[in-house]
Amino acid sequence: INMEGSRMKQRTISMAGCCVALALMSGVQAESTMNVAHMHLEHVSTSWPEAPGQVGFMTVALQEAEIAQTHVRLAEDHNGDLATLKQHVAHALHALDPDEQSSGPGLGFGVIEGADGAEKHTLYAAQSPGASDNIINNNLRVRNPLRNAESLAKLAVRAGNTALDARSVSAAQEPLDDMAWLINALVNGVDENGDGTIDATREEGGLVVAREELTAIRQVEGLD
């Protein structure tokens, strides 16, 4: 009887141990699943291993955009010197897309790649198992401004290349002005419908709006 009781006790302990192990495994799996969406949000805002300084996609996009803004302003201060104009246009192009200009003061990542990566990882966050309603319902308010910023950056690259091909300051001035407007718009957005506000849409939003909307999502998620 004692032997039988001992066996039953061992089986009970063994079963209890299995239950504890399964519960722990389930908890780890649930935690891992729930954190996938947050992991992608971190890639957008704070940490991407291939970005300069391993910052997030949106962070590096904003950093590169600031460099592009600086150099397009310097290009506009050309004082009639075509070489100066072209030098700074090339520097702005490097910050927008280093595939267009292999060297320059930019970080070597580019606004275009930064905005594209931020948009994709915001989508991945919304598609992740366990993504909250907050992320699912509001991800487009981040993604649409990023899409607009990327489109405007590509137009700015086209305008910059036209300025580089110009043979005179007068011929370069119009595409340079276009480039300056487009770079400002991709950063700050544009009030397309004239209602006095810049909305988080694909037609109006820019990087600043995308950052604001991402911050709002992160705060609800408890990440900021």
Sequence and secondary structure as in RCSB ss.txt:
>XXXX:A:sequence
INMEGSRMKQRTISMAGCCVALALMSGVQAESTMNVAHMHLEHVSTSWPEAPGQVGFMTVALQEAEIAQTHVRLA
EDHNGDLATLKQHVAHALHALDPDEQSSGPGLGFGVIEGADGAEKHTLYAAQSPGASDNIINNNLRVRNPLRNAE
SLAKLAVRAGNTALDARSVSAAQEPLDDMAWLINALVNGVDENGDGTIDATREEGGLVVAREELTAIRQVEGLD
>XXXX:A:secstr
 HHHHHHHHHHHHHHHHHHHHHHHHHHHHHHHHHHHHHHHHHHHHT  TTSGGG  HHHHHHHHHHHHHHHHHHH
HT TT HHHHHHHHHHHHHHH TTT SSSSS SS HHHHHHHHHHHHHHHHHSTT  HHHHHHTHHHHHHHHHHH
HHHHHHHHHHHHHHH SSHHHHHHHHHHHHHHHHHHHH   TT SSS  SSTTT  HHHHHHHHHHHHHHHT  
